[in-house]
């Protein structure tokens, strides 16, 4: 295919395919923009589709590039806090806001906060200068609110094609992001095409509640939903999330995470089992460290006539063995990932009986080496293994136990350091399913 394009004169298309492989390899993409105009035109959209994601070393001046697009009304509001150097060009070579495809509210809030701090202390060269370096906490909070709202206004006015929207807000972020929800509510097309939605808040407001209703009415093509409910029971939030699920036409993945005090079955009761039966394209369900998986939760699961496609089950408390066995039977060979802080030794026989595709993550408070040797080593269920065991009041990495490492090698299992193999649960699910 590549050769046919090369000889037919489709070199730009071929170069585009190559550059697409460098997505998230920011160092290489920066090199690409220096080659020639074509390479620059192809690489710039990849660099700017999620600039808030880029990790350290971090230059927050990309926010200033967005502010070039600010309308006159918001420029006037911003000028109450900052001056800007007019010697810089008043326009840009590219319409950078139009390239945005991914937004994470927590990363936006953090980037804005860091940019403001850099211009206050002149940490990085900037075309913006703070008018008063002795701003009060209230003024700094208001400036944060203004910048966040300004950025989203710019994205809305540029009619971006937003695909991934992560609403991750703690108490502090909610204080200066709540007004932005009002702006989104007035512009339904902004989130009309989102495919991946993450909702993770630990406090609710009137605007957040309205936003959930707004999602239900305006977004029905979501393929992946991630919910982390507030650390308190809130029926309005639960019903809102349930209705969002009910309104979807192409939902393939659901993740419930960190449901602490609000029992997960409340969400399922709101949702009702009929909805799961109607999700024809659903491929996977993931439950990550949710409390209150009690008998009522399992009653809801039992009412689902279709296979319950549970792919991941991570627990921070011990379930009754009978309930866990029921869940494994109901999930069958769909269940691929399981992890818990305690009790893994008790359920290893169930795992070997019902779950042929299982990957195990463990945080046992007792030594699990004997069980690992019996159920993993001798059956050769894995190629690579890393264990950080907490036993007798201390952590012990299997990688440094030479005798045990040699024993595993005899069974063609390579032992790696825990820090090299440990995987963030959410990132793993997000990248795998």
Secondary structure, 3 states (H helix, E strand, C coil): CHHHHHHCCCHHHHHHHHHHCCCCCHHHHHHHCCCCHHHHHHHHHHHCCCHHHCCCCCCCCHHHHHHCCCCHHHHHHHCCCEEECCCCCCCCCCCHHHHCCEEEHHHHHHHHHHHHHHHHHCCCCCCEEECCCCCCHHHHHHHHHHHHHHHHHHHHHCCCCCCEEEEEECHHHHHHHHHHHHHHHCCHHHHCCCCEEEEEECCCCHHHHHHHHHHHHHCCCCCEEEEECCCCCCHHHHHHHHHHHHCCCCCCEEEEECCCCCCHHHHHHHHCHHHHHHCCCCCEEEEECCCCCCHHHHHHHHCCCCCCCEEEEEECCCCCHHHHHHHHHHHHHHCCEEEECCCHHHHHHHHHHHCCCCEEEECCCCCCHHHHHHHHHCCCCCCEECCEEEECCEEEEHHHCHHHHHHHHCCCCEECCHHHHCCCHHHHHHHHC
